[in-house]
Structure formats: C-alpha cells, structure tokens
Amino acid sequence: MAVRQRRYSKEELARQGQELYESGIRQQVETDNDGKIVAIDIETGDFEVDENVVPATNRLFARLPDAQPWIIRIGHRAVYHFGARSLKKTL
C-alpha cells in the first residue's frame, strides 16, 4: 500500500477545500444529498459523494492516487460531532 504524503498545511487544505465547495461543488451535490460526505481533491476539484468518508475517499484515490482530499458533510458545519448540539447549518 502506498504511503500518501500531505503537501499542504491543515489550514491551507481547509481554505482551498471550502473555496472549491462553495464556488461550484455545493450547487452540484446539495440537492437530495443532505448528510452525505463529499471528498474533494483540492488540486483538481474532482470529488466523490458517499454516505461515509472511507468509500468516498477510496473512490477519489482510485481515480487520483495523489489526491489531496478535503472532506465535508453536505448541509452541516462539520463531518463529525460529539454531544447533543446539532451541527446542521441554519439559514
């Protein structure tokens, strides 16, 4: 199994991933996918959608072995959360 190296800081990964999501991916995936995961390659803008993180990133890596993935849950502020407070985005 290949060892993947991160080429960006966590902050840069998040900044670029959020920018890609907001600038075009969101409009493509938001309808009928609330709560699903989007894995986005921040270098190419390619993405995969799935119910879970691992299948989404595995499919992204199958297409782009050197992908630099950033993950977001559609319609939520975070991928995972602890506690009773909802992470659902409010309008």
C-alpha positions as CSV (number, residue, x, y, z in Angstrom):
1,M,0.0,0.0,0.0
2,A,1.3,3.4,-1.0
3,V,2.1,6.0,1.7
4,R,0.4,9.3,0.9
5,Q,2.1,12.5,1.9
6,R,0.2,15.7,2.7
7,R,1.5,18.6,0.7
8,Y,-0.5,21.3,2.3
9,S,-1.0,22.6,5.9
10,K,-4.3,21.8,7.5
11,E,-5.3,25.4,7.2
12,E,-4.4,25.6,3.5
13,L,-6.2,22.3,2.9
14,A,-9.3,23.6,4.6
15,R,-9.2,27.0,2.9
16,Q,-8.9,25.5,-0.6
17,G,-11.4,22.8,0.1
18,Q,-14.0,25.2,1.4
19,E,-13.4,27.6,-1.5
20,L,-13.9,24.8,-4.1
21,Y,-17.0,23.5,-2.3
22,E,-18.6,27.0,-2.1
23,S,-17.7,28.0,-5.7
24,G,-19.3,25.2,-7.5
25,I,-19.4,21.7,-6.0
26,R,-22.1,22.7,-3.4
27,Q,-24.6,23.5,-6.2
28,Q,-23.9,20.2,-7.9
29,V,-24.3,18.0,-4.8
30,E,-26.6,19.7,-2.3
31,T,-30.0,18.6,-3.7
32,D,-31.1,15.2,-2.3
33,N,-27.7,14.5,-0.6
34,D,-28.1,16.2,2.8
35,G,-25.9,14.5,5.4
36,K,-23.7,12.7,2.8
37,I,-20.0,13.1,2.6
38,V,-18.1,14.9,-0.2
39,A,-14.4,14.1,-0.7
40,I,-12.8,16.9,-2.7
41,D,-9.3,16.8,-4.3
42,I,-8.1,20.4,-3.6
43,E,-5.7,20.2,-6.6
44,T,-8.1,19.2,-9.3
45,G,-11.5,20.0,-7.9
46,D,-12.6,16.4,-8.6
47,F,-14.9,15.0,-5.9
48,E,-16.8,11.9,-4.8
49,V,-20.1,11.7,-2.8
50,D,-21.0,8.8,-0.4
51,E,-22.8,8.0,2.8
52,N,-19.4,7.5,4.6
53,V,-15.9,9.0,4.5
54,V,-13.9,5.9,3.6
55,P,-15.8,4.9,0.4
56,A,-15.8,8.5,-0.8
57,T,-12.0,8.9,-0.3
58,N,-11.2,5.4,-1.6
59,R,-13.0,6.2,-4.9
60,L,-11.3,9.5,-5.1
61,F,-7.9,7.8,-4.6
62,A,-8.8,5.1,-7.1
63,R,-9.2,7.8,-9.8
64,L,-6.4,10.2,-8.5
65,P,-3.8,8.3,-6.5
66,D,-2.0,11.5,-5.5
67,A,-5.2,13.3,-4.4
68,Q,-5.1,15.8,-1.5
69,P,-8.6,15.2,-0.2
70,W,-10.7,17.6,1.9
71,I,-13.9,16.2,3.4
72,I,-17.2,17.9,4.2
73,R,-20.7,16.7,5.2
74,I,-23.4,18.2,3.0
75,G,-25.6,20.7,4.9
76,H,-23.5,20.5,8.1
77,R,-20.7,22.6,9.6
78,A,-18.5,19.5,10.4
79,V,-18.1,15.9,9.3
80,Y,-18.4,14.5,12.9
81,H,-19.6,15.9,16.2
82,F,-19.7,14.9,19.8
83,G,-22.6,15.8,22.2
84,A,-26.2,16.7,21.7
85,R,-25.8,20.1,19.9
86,S,-26.7,19.9,16.2
87,L,-24.2,20.8,13.6
88,K,-26.9,21.3,10.9
89,K,-26.4,24.7,9.2
90,T,-29.1,27.2,10.0
91,L,-30.3,29.7,7.4
